[in-house]
Amino acid sequence: MYKIIGADGQQYGPVTAEQLREWIVINRANAQTLAQVEGAADWKPLAAYPEFADVLGVQPPPAQPGPPPVLTPPNAKALGDEILARDYSVDIGGCIGRGWERVKSDFWPIIGVSALISILIGSTNSLYLVGLIVAGPFAGGLFWYYLKHLRGQRPGLGDAFGGFSLAFVPLMLAGVVSTLLVGVGLAACVIPGIYLGVAWSLTLPLVIDKKLPFWDAMELSRRVVSRHWWSFLGLLLVCVLLNFAGLLLCGVGVFITAPVTGFALMYAYEDIFQGTGPGQT
C-alpha cells in the first residue's frame, strides 16, 4: 500500500500499487510525485520506486491533469483502534531535538512564518469573539505548515493560512468547543480541564491533516492521547517551559522556541499516526 502527496499538497491513500499505476497513466501522478510505502518513514519520488519504472516510462505526452482523487476521511474509531492495538511511545527529548533540527534546517522562513501567525493569533485574542473564531484555523494552518515541512515538502506562506481554505468550519468548531469545555472543566474542579486540555492536544492536526469532523477529531485525540496521557503532559510542560524561557530573553527568544515546540508536537503526532517513531511496535 502507498500514500502520495498530490499536486494540491494533500495526502492521498493508502492505495494499492495497481491503483497508483492507474493514477500515473491518467496523469494524476508522475515521476516527481512524493510517495511513501505504508509503514515507512521517508517520502521519495515515484521515480525512485522500481515497481513503477515501466508505467512511468510509457506515460502519454503531458496533458492537462485530471481532478485529484477524492480524499475520504478515515474512520476515526477504526484508526484509534489500530493505534491503540499497536501502541506507541512519546519520546519527549527526541521530539524536542528533532524540532530544533527542523527549525535550523530552514531557519528564517520558519521563524518568519511562525512569528507572523503567532502575532496574528495574539492580536485577535484581544477581540475575544474574533479570537475564539479564528484561533483554530490559524493554529491548524500553522500545524499544516509544520507537517508539510517535516514530510519533506516545501510549504509556503499560503500553507500557513491553509486552515481558512482547507477546513475553516471544523477547525473553528474544534477551537471553540474545546476552549469552552476546557474552561468549564477548569472552573468546575481544575483537574477535568487539565485532563481535557492535554487529551485534545492533537485535535487540530487531525482535523486539517485527516479531514475529520471536529468532534471525531476531538474524540480520536482523547482516546489516543489518554493511553499515554502523562507522557503527553510531560511533553506539553517541556514546551511551555521552553517558551517561558524564550519570553525571558527580552521576549525575542519565544520566536525561536515556539516553532521548535510546534514541530516537537507534530513529530509526536507523526510518530503516532504514521507509526514510524522510535519505540513503535
C-alpha positions as CSV (number, residue, x, y, z in Angstrom):
1,M,0.0,0.0,0.0
2,Y,1.2,3.5,-0.8
3,K,0.4,7.1,0.1
4,I,1.2,10.1,-2.1
5,I,1.3,13.9,-1.9
6,G,-0.9,15.3,-4.6
7,A,-0.4,18.4,-6.7
8,D,-2.7,20.2,-4.3
9,G,-0.3,19.4,-1.4
10,Q,-2.7,17.0,0.3
11,Q,-2.0,13.4,1.2
12,Y,-3.9,10.6,-0.5
13,G,-4.1,6.9,0.2
14,P,-3.3,4.3,1.3
15,V,-3.9,2.8,-2.2
16,T,-2.7,-0.3,-3.9
17,A,0.1,-0.4,-6.4
18,E,-2.4,-1.1,-9.1
19,Q,-4.5,1.9,-8.2
20,L,-1.4,4.1,-8.1
21,R,-0.3,2.8,-11.6
22,E,-3.7,3.9,-12.9
23,W,-3.2,7.4,-11.4
24,I,0.2,7.6,-13.2
25,V,-1.4,6.5,-16.5
26,I,-4.1,9.2,-16.3
27,N,-1.6,11.9,-15.3
28,R,-2.7,12.3,-11.7
29,A,0.8,11.3,-10.5
30,N,4.2,11.4,-12.2
31,A,7.8,10.6,-11.6
32,Q,8.2,13.6,-9.3
33,T,5.2,12.8,-7.1
34,L,6.3,12.1,-3.5
35,A,5.2,8.7,-2.3
36,Q,5.6,6.6,0.8
37,V,5.3,2.9,1.3
38,E,2.8,2.4,4.2
39,G,4.7,1.9,7.4
40,A,7.9,3.5,6.0
41,A,9.3,6.8,7.4
42,D,10.6,8.5,4.3
43,W,8.9,10.1,1.3
44,K,10.5,9.5,-2.1
45,P,9.6,10.5,-5.7
46,L,7.8,7.7,-7.6
47,A,10.8,7.5,-9.9
48,A,12.7,6.0,-7.0
49,Y,10.4,3.0,-6.9
50,P,11.4,0.4,-9.4
51,E,8.0,-1.2,-9.4
52,F,6.6,1.8,-11.3
53,A,9.5,2.2,-13.7
54,D,7.6,0.6,-16.6
55,V,4.5,2.7,-16.4
56,L,6.5,5.9,-15.7
57,G,8.4,5.2,-18.9
58,V,5.3,4.9,-21.1
59,Q,3.3,7.8,-19.9
60,P,1.4,9.7,-22.7
61,P,2.6,13.2,-23.6
62,P,1.9,15.7,-20.8
63,A,-1.7,16.6,-20.7
64,Q,-4.0,18.7,-18.5
65,P,-4.0,16.8,-15.2
66,G,-7.4,15.4,-14.1
67,P,-9.0,16.3,-10.8
68,P,-7.3,14.9,-7.7
69,P,-8.6,11.7,-6.3
70,V,-11.3,12.1,-3.8
71,L,-9.9,12.1,-0.3
72,T,-12.2,10.1,2.1
73,P,-11.6,10.8,5.8
74,P,-10.5,7.7,7.7
75,N,-12.9,6.1,10.1
76,A,-11.9,7.7,13.4
77,K,-12.8,4.8,15.6
78,A,-11.0,2.2,13.4
79,L,-7.9,4.4,13.2
80,G,-7.9,4.8,17.0
81,D,-8.4,1.0,17.5
82,E,-5.4,0.4,15.2
83,I,-3.1,2.8,17.0
84,L,-4.1,1.5,20.4
85,A,-3.6,-2.1,19.3
86,R,0.0,-1.5,18.2
87,D,0.6,1.1,20.9
88,Y,3.2,3.9,20.8
89,S,5.6,5.8,22.9
90,V,6.2,9.6,23.4
91,D,10.0,10.4,23.1
92,I,10.0,13.9,24.7
93,G,13.6,14.6,24.2
94,G,13.6,13.1,20.7
95,C,10.6,15.3,19.7
96,I,12.2,18.5,21.0
97,G,15.6,17.6,19.4
98,R,14.0,16.9,16.0
99,G,12.0,20.1,16.3
100,W,15.2,22.1,16.8
101,E,16.9,20.4,13.9
102,R,14.0,21.1,11.7
103,V,13.9,24.8,12.6
104,K,17.7,25.0,11.9
105,S,17.2,23.4,8.5
106,D,15.2,26.3,7.2
107,F,15.7,28.9,9.9
108,W,14.5,32.3,8.7
109,P,11.4,31.2,6.7
110,I,10.2,29.0,9.6
111,I,10.8,31.7,12.1
112,G,9.1,34.4,9.9
113,V,6.0,32.3,9.2
114,S,5.7,31.2,12.8
115,A,6.1,34.7,14.2
116,L,3.5,36.1,11.8
117,I,0.9,33.6,12.7
118,S,1.6,33.9,16.4
119,I,1.3,37.7,16.2
120,L,-2.0,37.4,14.4
121,I,-3.3,35.0,17.0
122,G,-2.2,37.3,19.8
123,S,-3.7,40.4,18.2
124,T,-7.1,38.7,17.5
125,N,-7.3,37.4,21.1
126,S,-7.8,40.9,22.2
127,L,-11.1,40.8,20.4
128,Y,-12.5,37.9,22.4
129,L,-15.2,36.6,20.0
130,V,-13.0,37.2,16.9
131,G,-10.1,35.4,18.6
132,L,-12.3,32.5,19.6
133,I,-13.4,32.0,16.0
134,V,-10.1,32.4,14.2
135,A,-7.7,30.8,16.7
136,G,-8.5,27.3,15.5
137,P,-8.0,28.0,11.8
138,F,-4.8,30.0,12.5
139,A,-3.3,27.2,14.7
140,G,-4.5,24.5,12.3
141,G,-2.8,26.2,9.4
142,L,0.4,26.6,11.2
143,F,0.3,22.8,12.1
144,W,-0.3,22.1,8.4
145,Y,2.8,24.2,7.5
146,Y,4.8,22.3,10.1
147,L,3.6,18.9,8.9
148,K,4.3,19.6,5.2
149,H,7.8,20.7,6.3
150,L,8.7,17.6,8.2
151,R,7.3,15.4,5.4
152,G,10.0,16.8,3.1
153,Q,7.8,19.2,1.2
154,R,8.5,22.9,0.7
155,P,5.5,24.8,2.2
156,G,5.0,28.4,1.6
157,L,3.2,31.2,3.5
158,G,-0.1,30.2,1.9
159,D,0.1,26.8,3.6
160,A,0.3,28.5,7.0
161,F,-3.1,30.1,6.2
162,G,-4.4,26.8,4.9
163,G,-6.8,26.5,7.9
164,F,-9.0,29.1,6.4
165,S,-9.3,27.4,2.9
166,L,-9.0,23.7,3.7
167,A,-11.0,23.2,6.9
168,F,-12.2,26.5,8.3
169,V,-15.5,25.4,9.8
170,P,-14.3,22.2,11.6
171,L,-11.2,23.9,12.8
172,M,-13.2,26.8,14.1
173,L,-15.7,24.5,15.8
174,A,-12.8,22.4,17.3
175,G,-11.2,25.5,18.7
176,V,-14.4,27.0,20.1
177,V,-15.8,23.8,21.6
178,S,-12.5,22.6,23.1
179,T,-11.8,26.0,24.6
180,L,-15.2,26.3,26.2
181,L,-15.2,22.7,27.5
182,V,-11.7,23.0,28.9
183,G,-12.7,26.3,30.5
184,V,-15.8,24.7,32.1
185,G,-13.5,21.8,33.4
186,L,-11.0,24.3,34.9
187,A,-13.8,26.3,36.5
188,A,-15.5,23.2,37.9
189,C,-12.7,21.3,39.5
190,V,-9.4,22.3,37.6
191,I,-8.4,18.6,37.1
192,P,-11.0,17.8,34.4
193,G,-9.9,20.9,32.5
194,I,-6.3,19.9,32.6
195,Y,-7.1,16.4,31.5
196,L,-9.2,17.6,28.5
197,G,-6.6,20.2,27.5
198,V,-3.9,17.6,27.2
199,A,-6.2,14.9,25.8
200,W,-7.3,17.2,22.9
201,S,-3.8,18.4,22.1
202,L,-3.9,16.6,18.7
203,T,-7.3,17.7,17.6
204,L,-6.4,20.5,15.2
205,P,-3.7,18.4,13.4
206,L,-6.3,15.6,13.0
207,V,-8.8,18.0,11.5
208,I,-6.6,19.6,8.9
209,D,-4.5,16.5,8.1
210,K,-7.0,13.7,8.2
211,K,-10.0,15.9,7.2
212,L,-12.0,14.6,10.2
213,P,-15.2,16.3,11.5
214,F,-14.3,18.3,14.6
215,W,-15.9,16.0,17.2
216,D,-14.5,12.9,15.6
217,A,-11.0,14.5,15.8
218,M,-11.6,15.5,19.4
219,E,-12.6,12.0,20.4
220,L,-9.8,10.3,18.5
221,S,-7.3,12.7,20.1
222,R,-8.7,12.0,23.5
223,R,-8.7,8.2,23.0
224,V,-5.1,8.0,21.7
225,V,-3.5,10.6,24.0
226,S,-5.2,9.1,27.1
227,R,-3.2,5.9,26.5
228,H,0.0,7.8,27.5
229,W,-1.6,10.9,29.0
230,W,1.3,11.5,31.4
231,S,3.9,11.4,28.7
232,F,1.9,14.0,26.7
233,L,1.6,16.1,29.8
234,G,5.4,15.9,30.1
235,L,5.9,16.9,26.5
236,L,3.5,19.9,26.8
237,L,5.1,21.0,30.1
238,V,8.5,21.0,28.5
239,C,7.2,23.0,25.6
240,V,5.6,25.5,28.0
241,L,8.9,25.9,29.9
242,L,10.9,26.3,26.8
243,N,8.5,29.1,25.6
244,F,8.6,30.7,29.0
245,A,12.4,30.7,28.8
246,G,12.1,32.3,25.4
247,L,9.9,35.1,26.8
248,L,12.5,35.8,29.5
249,L,15.0,36.6,26.7
250,C,13.5,40.0,26.2
251,G,10.5,38.3,24.6
252,V,12.5,37.6,21.4
253,G,13.5,34.1,22.2
254,V,10.0,32.8,22.0
255,F,10.0,33.4,18.3
256,I,12.6,30.6,18.2
257,T,11.2,28.3,20.9
258,A,7.6,28.5,19.6
259,P,8.3,26.8,16.3
260,V,10.7,24.3,17.9
261,T,7.9,23.2,20.3
262,G,5.3,23.3,17.5
263,F,7.4,21.0,15.4
264,A,8.0,18.8,18.5
265,L,4.3,18.3,18.9
266,M,3.9,17.5,15.2
267,Y,6.7,14.9,15.4
268,A,4.8,13.3,18.2
269,Y,1.7,13.3,16.1
270,E,3.5,11.9,13.1
271,D,5.2,9.2,15.2
272,I,1.8,8.1,16.5
273,F,-0.4,8.3,13.4
274,Q,2.2,7.2,10.9
275,G,3.6,4.6,13.3
276,T,7.2,5.4,12.3
277,G,8.6,6.9,15.5
278,P,11.1,5.3,17.9
279,G,9.6,2.7,20.1
280,Q,6.7,1.9,17.8
281,T,5.7,-1.7,17.9
